[in-house]
């Protein structure tokens, strides 16, 4: 049979930045004309507490018209408690609009954002933060965070660089560091803490874009001590974005942002530190989805961003 030609994405100028702190338009969640692919991919890792080999899965989103001959930015999505690699991209999310409660697809939203030019085509990776299916029910934060610390840096990120068209030339530590501005991590709730403890504090040399949704307080002293001990003080932060629900009953919405903004250092400035309150939302999926919608736009951009809070 005659092979079908590879689809070409419609060229779009990058849409002006559109931070959404209320409700995303419903049509962003409808199936797009130009749809990316979503697959489950196996990778090998190790249960570092026991040394036992483990096979796990990643949910991998490749944009419409994915081309091995070009380079793509990569966003990693870390799930909430009791979730797995399917939580962000395969499952739907309860989303309270102004008039209706519906279940929406983050994958459809990403397709539409790329097609409309809200963000450039990119690769999106959703891993599981737990070593196995039993781990969420035997809660052990120290074990889970330490496991993901090693797993992300030694297994997941090198695997992605070796198998997909990223800005990293290969999966070596040196190549990953060179490409760090093209890697971003967003975590929600439990995933925000995993982002904070397992990546931001310990592997800031491997990514330059971070988003924390419903993740509580970030402690500058905790971060600085770990960055100094690992030699990260010369690395820049391209984007650090904190998103909280207005009525989140777990964390004070402004706490992390105001704490970090109090440090006049090269790490945090009005160009790279951002904060949004999702109005009317609590510790819930609407905050997570809006956080993703906003982060897809402000990660990886070169131009200065407007200051969304406290200007």
URWO-V54639 format. One record per residue. PHI is phi in whole degrees, 0 to 359 (* if undefined). Layout:
PHI
PHI
//
This chain:
*
288
294
283
293
293
294
254
293
289
298
225
294
293
294
305
305
226
293
245
248
234
235
285
300
300
290
294
261
279
303
279
293
252
254
284
255
231
226
260
235
274
217
263
219
223
282
292
291
248
82
281
290
221
253
232
236
242
272
241
258
245
291
308
76
312
230
299
274
244
240
236
292
231
248
257
246
256
276
280
304
66
268
203
294
271
302
285
253
268
285
265
234
295
224
273
281
298
243
217
257
227
251
241
255
292
295
300
298
297
305
293
296
292
299
270
83
286
208
286
305
212
266
237
238
240
266
263
278
251
288
203
290
280
303
298
264
236
297
211
301
300
296
295
291
294
302
289
308
290
295
297
284
261
238
291
297
299
300
297
295
283
252
227
275
259
278
279
290
197
266
289
301
298
292
293
298
299
259
300
292
257
242
223
230
241
231
241
56
308
293
293
296
296
300
294
276
269
232
301
283
245
223
296
286
256
206
240
231
221
226
236
247
60
248
77
276
262
259
297
298
299
295
299
300
286
297
296
290
255
76
263
291
266
271
269
254
286
208
233
234
247
234
224
286
301
248
300
272
255
222
288
305
269
301
294
298
293
298
288
292
288
258
276
238
290
286
236
214
292
275
237
249
226
215
224
258
270
293
81
260
248
277
203
300
298
296
298
293
297
300
292
304
288
295
301
275
265
294
72
279
266
285
300
262
292
272
280
207
74
293
//
